[in-house]
Amino acid sequence: MEAVSGQNLTEFFNDWVYNQGYPSYTINSNWINTNQLQIQVNQTQSHNSVSYFEVPIPLRIVGTNGETLDIVLDNTFQGETFIENVNFEINYILFGPEVDIISKNNNVTLSTQPYQIEPNLLIYPNPTFNAFNIKKPETLIIDTIQIFDTLGKLILETTYQEIINVETLSSGVHFVKFSTNQGVFHKRLLKD
């Protein structure tokens, strides 16, 4: 089989022929923005002779208007996360729609909570003296950053950088405006 396929099949034979058991999957998914779905794969094994079944996982995403999108996740480790583009509202997700994976007791969940960017866009340390760092979701693209004083006067404007120098700002409360690919977000900054 290896000679014909040109692939190393050791892992396949160790998992499915020489050792015992089957995998059970927990698939958790949630929106990370308006058209991207994050999918996390977790697996338990029915027997400890196999540490992890490395298996491509087919899923069928079904929309509220009957749309379908078939995807295959090349799953190789526990907790692996995938990002998929989905351009419709999801009704449910089917695991192994063609029933071609040997598994049992699988569970697929689709979070009904919309993904919220604002809690995942962080500035720190806050309060700060010299500079602040920006932590953001990977899918968020920041175009410009503007800093305003309490009277609404623009004090600083810059393109995205992970660290923003604020040494020249006066002490007190400032407001940071982030213009992004997913809207405009505001954060409050205290300068010591």
Buried (B, 14 or more C-beta within 10 A) or exposed (E): EEEEEEEEEEBBEBBBEEBEBBBBBBBBBBBBBEEBBBBBBBBEBBEEEBEBBBBEBBBBBBBEEEBEBEBEBEBEEEEBEBEBEBEBEBEEBBBBBEEEBEBEEBEBEBEEEEBEBEEEBEBEEBEBEEEBBBEBBEBBEBEEBBBBBEEEEEBBEEEBEEEBEBEEBEEEEBBBBBBBEBEEBEBEBEBE
